[in-house]
């Protein structure tokens, strides 16, 4: 019984680690894309006529 619980906890820990890494990478990539798009908007601000 204890060995089955040990394997289950190990699998859950590995899954949490993988999901954490994926979410971290996704957050970094989306942040970089937002910064790039904001810079493009600011650089094109002079071409907009109001």
C-alpha positions in Angstrom: 0.0 0.0 0.0 2.8 2.4 0.9 4.7 1.8 -2.3 1.6 2.6 -4.4 1.1 5.9 -2.6 4.8 6.7 -3.0 4.5 6.2 -6.8 1.4 8.3 -7.0 3.0 11.1 -5.1 6.1 10.9 -7.3 4.0 11.1 -10.4 2.0 14.1 -9.1 5.3 15.8 -8.2 6.7 15.3 -11.6 3.5 16.5 -13.2 3.5 19.7 -11.1 7.2 20.3 -12.0 6.5 20.0 -15.7 3.4 22.2 -15.6 5.3 24.8 -13.6 8.1 24.9 -16.2 5.6 25.1 -19.1 3.7 28.0 -17.4 6.9 29.8 -16.7 8.1 29.6 -20.3 4.6 30.7 -21.5 4.6 33.7 -19.2 8.1 34.8 -20.3 7.2 34.4 -24.0 3.9 36.3 -23.7 5.7 39.1 -21.7 8.3 39.5 -24.4 5.7 39.6 -27.1 3.7 42.3 -25.2 6.8 44.4 -24.8 7.6 44.1 -28.5 4.1 45.0 -29.6 4.0 48.0 -27.2 7.3 49.3 -28.6 5.9 49.0 -32.1 2.9 51.0 -31.1 5.0 53.7 -29.4 7.3 54.0 -32.4 4.4 54.4 -34.8 2.7 57.0 -32.6 4.0 59.9 -34.7 2.2 58.6 -37.9 -1.3 58.8 -36.3 -3.3 61.9 -37.0 -6.0 62.8 -34.4 
